[in-house]
Amino acid sequence: MADIRTLLDACRFVLEHQGEAQSASWLASIMEEMKLWRASESRVRAALDRDIQQNGESSLFVKAGDDQYGLRSRMED
């Protein structure tokens, strides 16, 4: 399993294995189910939105709809 130290690491891990954009609520649910990270939907959304806003084009994540997030590398393929 990947080295997961932050909420964003957990999001990246799940999205890498899922392969498509997902909602913040789905990500929170799967991360808890996989025992990767425990976070509410609002914390997941806030972390992803903050990372996208702060890092812009260099963020690993991209918003793919109202409440859908994906990996930039997968969304650009």
Chimera marker file (.cmm) of the C-alpha trace (Angstrom):
<marker_set name="trace">
<marker id="1" x="0.000" y="0.000" z="0.000" r="1" g="1" b="0" radius="0.5"/>
<marker id="2" x="1.128" y="3.547" z="-0.698" r="1" g="1" b="0" radius="0.5"/>
<marker id="3" x="2.644" y="5.786" z="1.956" r="1" g="1" b="0" radius="0.5"/>
<marker id="4" x="-0.385" y="7.778" z="3.100" r="1" g="1" b="0" radius="0.5"/>
<marker id="5" x="0.440" y="10.659" z="5.411" r="1" g="1" b="0" radius="0.5"/>
<marker id="6" x="-2.203" y="13.247" z="4.546" r="1" g="1" b="0" radius="0.5"/>
<marker id="7" x="-5.804" y="13.479" z="3.476" r="1" g="1" b="0" radius="0.5"/>
<marker id="8" x="-4.610" y="14.435" z="-0.013" r="1" g="1" b="0" radius="0.5"/>
<marker id="9" x="-2.423" y="11.300" z="-0.143" r="1" g="1" b="0" radius="0.5"/>
<marker id="10" x="-5.505" y="9.231" z="0.640" r="1" g="1" b="0" radius="0.5"/>
<marker id="11" x="-7.516" y="11.030" z="-2.058" r="1" g="1" b="0" radius="0.5"/>
<marker id="12" x="-4.759" y="10.438" z="-4.595" r="1" g="1" b="0" radius="0.5"/>
<marker id="13" x="-4.519" y="6.736" z="-3.697" r="1" g="1" b="0" radius="0.5"/>
<marker id="14" x="-8.264" y="6.180" z="-4.133" r="1" g="1" b="0" radius="0.5"/>
<marker id="15" x="-8.474" y="8.173" z="-7.360" r="1" g="1" b="0" radius="0.5"/>
<marker id="16" x="-5.465" y="6.345" z="-8.834" r="1" g="1" b="0" radius="0.5"/>
<marker id="17" x="-7.210" y="3.040" z="-8.293" r="1" g="1" b="0" radius="0.5"/>
<marker id="18" x="-10.656" y="4.257" z="-9.317" r="1" g="1" b="0" radius="0.5"/>
<marker id="19" x="-9.506" y="5.885" z="-12.547" r="1" g="1" b="0" radius="0.5"/>
<marker id="20" x="-12.318" y="8.412" z="-12.871" r="1" g="1" b="0" radius="0.5"/>
<marker id="21" x="-13.582" y="11.518" z="-11.117" r="1" g="1" b="0" radius="0.5"/>
<marker id="22" x="-15.600" y="10.983" z="-7.945" r="1" g="1" b="0" radius="0.5"/>
<marker id="23" x="-17.596" y="13.070" z="-5.496" r="1" g="1" b="0" radius="0.5"/>
<marker id="24" x="-16.223" y="14.263" z="-2.173" r="1" g="1" b="0" radius="0.5"/>
<marker id="25" x="-18.795" y="12.147" z="-0.325" r="1" g="1" b="0" radius="0.5"/>
<marker id="26" x="-17.791" y="9.019" z="-2.246" r="1" g="1" b="0" radius="0.5"/>
<marker id="27" x="-14.107" y="9.677" z="-1.584" r="1" g="1" b="0" radius="0.5"/>
<marker id="28" x="-14.721" y="10.148" z="2.159" r="1" g="1" b="0" radius="0.5"/>
<marker id="29" x="-16.756" y="6.946" z="2.282" r="1" g="1" b="0" radius="0.5"/>
<marker id="30" x="-14.230" y="4.820" z="0.391" r="1" g="1" b="0" radius="0.5"/>
<marker id="31" x="-11.251" y="6.169" z="2.349" r="1" g="1" b="0" radius="0.5"/>
<marker id="32" x="-12.958" y="5.198" z="5.590" r="1" g="1" b="0" radius="0.5"/>
<marker id="33" x="-14.030" y="1.815" z="4.213" r="1" g="1" b="0" radius="0.5"/>
<marker id="34" x="-10.450" y="1.092" z="3.110" r="1" g="1" b="0" radius="0.5"/>
<marker id="35" x="-9.208" y="2.315" z="6.510" r="1" g="1" b="0" radius="0.5"/>
<marker id="36" x="-6.973" y="4.868" z="4.781" r="1" g="1" b="0" radius="0.5"/>
<marker id="37" x="-8.253" y="8.066" z="6.370" r="1" g="1" b="0" radius="0.5"/>
<marker id="38" x="-11.255" y="9.250" z="8.334" r="1" g="1" b="0" radius="0.5"/>
<marker id="39" x="-12.619" y="12.553" z="7.081" r="1" g="1" b="0" radius="0.5"/>
<marker id="40" x="-15.994" y="14.084" z="6.480" r="1" g="1" b="0" radius="0.5"/>
<marker id="41" x="-17.237" y="14.967" z="3.032" r="1" g="1" b="0" radius="0.5"/>
<marker id="42" x="-16.754" y="18.660" z="3.821" r="1" g="1" b="0" radius="0.5"/>
<marker id="43" x="-13.126" y="18.119" z="4.907" r="1" g="1" b="0" radius="0.5"/>
<marker id="44" x="-12.360" y="16.182" z="1.731" r="1" g="1" b="0" radius="0.5"/>
<marker id="45" x="-13.960" y="18.892" z="-0.422" r="1" g="1" b="0" radius="0.5"/>
<marker id="46" x="-12.167" y="21.693" z="1.445" r="1" g="1" b="0" radius="0.5"/>
<marker id="47" x="-8.771" y="19.966" z="1.189" r="1" g="1" b="0" radius="0.5"/>
<marker id="48" x="-9.146" y="19.313" z="-2.529" r="1" g="1" b="0" radius="0.5"/>
<marker id="49" x="-10.496" y="22.798" z="-3.285" r="1" g="1" b="0" radius="0.5"/>
<marker id="50" x="-7.682" y="24.403" z="-1.266" r="1" g="1" b="0" radius="0.5"/>
<marker id="51" x="-5.022" y="22.337" z="-3.047" r="1" g="1" b="0" radius="0.5"/>
<marker id="52" x="-6.460" y="23.187" z="-6.469" r="1" g="1" b="0" radius="0.5"/>
<marker id="53" x="-6.705" y="26.886" z="-5.590" r="1" g="1" b="0" radius="0.5"/>
<marker id="54" x="-3.209" y="27.124" z="-4.077" r="1" g="1" b="0" radius="0.5"/>
<marker id="55" x="-1.399" y="25.037" z="-6.682" r="1" g="1" b="0" radius="0.5"/>
<marker id="56" x="-3.390" y="25.753" z="-9.821" r="1" g="1" b="0" radius="0.5"/>
<marker id="57" x="-2.056" y="23.852" z="-12.829" r="1" g="1" b="0" radius="0.5"/>
<marker id="58" x="0.549" y="22.073" z="-10.688" r="1" g="1" b="0" radius="0.5"/>
<marker id="59" x="-2.091" y="20.502" z="-8.421" r="1" g="1" b="0" radius="0.5"/>
<marker id="60" x="-2.422" y="16.740" z="-8.770" r="1" g="1" b="0" radius="0.5"/>
<marker id="61" x="-6.189" y="17.224" z="-8.600" r="1" g="1" b="0" radius="0.5"/>
<marker id="62" x="-8.763" y="18.841" z="-10.832" r="1" g="1" b="0" radius="0.5"/>
<marker id="63" x="-12.405" y="19.708" z="-10.266" r="1" g="1" b="0" radius="0.5"/>
<marker id="64" x="-14.457" y="17.852" z="-12.833" r="1" g="1" b="0" radius="0.5"/>
<marker id="65" x="-17.935" y="19.140" z="-12.076" r="1" g="1" b="0" radius="0.5"/>
<marker id="66" x="-19.949" y="20.583" z="-9.219" r="1" g="1" b="0" radius="0.5"/>
<marker id="67" x="-18.707" y="18.017" z="-6.713" r="1" g="1" b="0" radius="0.5"/>
<marker id="68" x="-16.468" y="15.747" z="-8.760" r="1" g="1" b="0" radius="0.5"/>
<marker id="69" x="-12.715" y="15.515" z="-8.343" r="1" g="1" b="0" radius="0.5"/>
<marker id="70" x="-10.180" y="13.602" z="-10.359" r="1" g="1" b="0" radius="0.5"/>
<marker id="71" x="-6.473" y="13.300" z="-10.934" r="1" g="1" b="0" radius="0.5"/>
<marker id="72" x="-5.200" y="15.864" z="-13.396" r="1" g="1" b="0" radius="0.5"/>
<marker id="73" x="-3.084" y="13.222" z="-15.157" r="1" g="1" b="0" radius="0.5"/>
<marker id="74" x="-6.120" y="10.993" z="-15.753" r="1" g="1" b="0" radius="0.5"/>
<marker id="75" x="-8.460" y="13.807" z="-16.768" r="1" g="1" b="0" radius="0.5"/>
<marker id="76" x="-6.068" y="15.157" z="-19.416" r="1" g="1" b="0" radius="0.5"/>
<marker id="77" x="-5.576" y="11.789" z="-21.149" r="1" g="1" b="0" radius="0.5"/>
<link id1="1" id2="2" r="1" g="1" b="0" radius="0.2"/>
<link id1="2" id2="3" r="1" g="1" b="0" radius="0.2"/>
<link id1="3" id2="4" r="1" g="1" b="0" radius="0.2"/>
<link id1="4" id2="5" r="1" g="1" b="0" radius="0.2"/>
<link id1="5" id2="6" r="1" g="1" b="0" radius="0.2"/>
<link id1="6" id2="7" r="1" g="1" b="0" radius="0.2"/>
<link id1="7" id2="8" r="1" g="1" b="0" radius="0.2"/>
<link id1="8" id2="9" r="1" g="1" b="0" radius="0.2"/>
<link id1="9" id2="10" r="1" g="1" b="0" radius="0.2"/>
<link id1="10" id2="11" r="1" g="1" b="0" radius="0.2"/>
<link id1="11" id2="12" r="1" g="1" b="0" radius="0.2"/>
<link id1="12" id2="13" r="1" g="1" b="0" radius="0.2"/>
<link id1="13" id2="14" r="1" g="1" b="0" radius="0.2"/>
<link id1="14" id2="15" r="1" g="1" b="0" radius="0.2"/>
<link id1="15" id2="16" r="1" g="1" b="0" radius="0.2"/>
<link id1="16" id2="17" r="1" g="1" b="0" radius="0.2"/>
<link id1="17" id2="18" r="1" g="1" b="0" radius="0.2"/>
<link id1="18" id2="19" r="1" g="1" b="0" radius="0.2"/>
<link id1="19" id2="20" r="1" g="1" b="0" radius="0.2"/>
<link id1="20" id2="21" r="1" g="1" b="0" radius="0.2"/>
<link id1="21" id2="22" r="1" g="1" b="0" radius="0.2"/>
<link id1="22" id2="23" r="1" g="1" b="0" radius="0.2"/>
<link id1="23" id2="24" r="1" g="1" b="0" radius="0.2"/>
<link id1="24" id2="25" r="1" g="1" b="0" radius="0.2"/>
<link id1="25" id2="26" r="1" g="1" b="0" radius="0.2"/>
<link id1="26" id2="27" r="1" g="1" b="0" radius="0.2"/>
<link id1="27" id2="28" r="1" g="1" b="0" radius="0.2"/>
<link id1="28" id2="29" r="1" g="1" b="0" radius="0.2"/>
<link id1="29" id2="30" r="1" g="1" b="0" radius="0.2"/>
<link id1="30" id2="31" r="1" g="1" b="0" radius="0.2"/>
<link id1="31" id2="32" r="1" g="1" b="0" radius="0.2"/>
<link id1="32" id2="33" r="1" g="1" b="0" radius="0.2"/>
<link id1="33" id2="34" r="1" g="1" b="0" radius="0.2"/>
<link id1="34" id2="35" r="1" g="1" b="0" radius="0.2"/>
<link id1="35" id2="36" r="1" g="1" b="0" radius="0.2"/>
<link id1="36" id2="37" r="1" g="1" b="0" radius="0.2"/>
<link id1="37" id2="38" r="1" g="1" b="0" radius="0.2"/>
<link id1="38" id2="39" r="1" g="1" b="0" radius="0.2"/>
<link id1="39" id2="40" r="1" g="1" b="0" radius="0.2"/>
<link id1="40" id2="41" r="1" g="1" b="0" radius="0.2"/>
<link id1="41" id2="42" r="1" g="1" b="0" radius="0.2"/>
<link id1="42" id2="43" r="1" g="1" b="0" radius="0.2"/>
<link id1="43" id2="44" r="1" g="1" b="0" radius="0.2"/>
<link id1="44" id2="45" r="1" g="1" b="0" radius="0.2"/>
<link id1="45" id2="46" r="1" g="1" b="0" radius="0.2"/>
<link id1="46" id2="47" r="1" g="1" b="0" radius="0.2"/>
<link id1="47" id2="48" r="1" g="1" b="0" radius="0.2"/>
<link id1="48" id2="49" r="1" g="1" b="0" radius="0.2"/>
<link id1="49" id2="50" r="1" g="1" b="0" radius="0.2"/>
<link id1="50" id2="51" r="1" g="1" b="0" radius="0.2"/>
<link id1="51" id2="52" r="1" g="1" b="0" radius="0.2"/>
<link id1="52" id2="53" r="1" g="1" b="0" radius="0.2"/>
<link id1="53" id2="54" r="1" g="1" b="0" radius="0.2"/>
<link id1="54" id2="55" r="1" g="1" b="0" radius="0.2"/>
<link id1="55" id2="56" r="1" g="1" b="0" radius="0.2"/>
<link id1="56" id2="57" r="1" g="1" b="0" radius="0.2"/>
<link id1="57" id2="58" r="1" g="1" b="0" radius="0.2"/>
<link id1="58" id2="59" r="1" g="1" b="0" radius="0.2"/>
<link id1="59" id2="60" r="1" g="1" b="0" radius="0.2"/>
<link id1="60" id2="61" r="1" g="1" b="0" radius="0.2"/>
<link id1="61" id2="62" r="1" g="1" b="0" radius="0.2"/>
<link id1="62" id2="63" r="1" g="1" b="0" radius="0.2"/>
<link id1="63" id2="64" r="1" g="1" b="0" radius="0.2"/>
<link id1="64" id2="65" r="1" g="1" b="0" radius="0.2"/>
<link id1="65" id2="66" r="1" g="1" b="0" radius="0.2"/>
<link id1="66" id2="67" r="1" g="1" b="0" radius="0.2"/>
<link id1="67" id2="68" r="1" g="1" b="0" radius="0.2"/>
<link id1="68" id2="69" r="1" g="1" b="0" radius="0.2"/>
<link id1="69" id2="70" r="1" g="1" b="0" radius="0.2"/>
<link id1="70" id2="71" r="1" g="1" b="0" radius="0.2"/>
<link id1="71" id2="72" r="1" g="1" b="0" radius="0.2"/>
<link id1="72" id2="73" r="1" g="1" b="0" radius="0.2"/>
<link id1="73" id2="74" r="1" g="1" b="0" radius="0.2"/>
<link id1="74" id2="75" r="1" g="1" b="0" radius="0.2"/>
<link id1="75" id2="76" r="1" g="1" b="0" radius="0.2"/>
<link id1="76" id2="77" r="1" g="1" b="0" radius="0.2"/>
</marker_set>
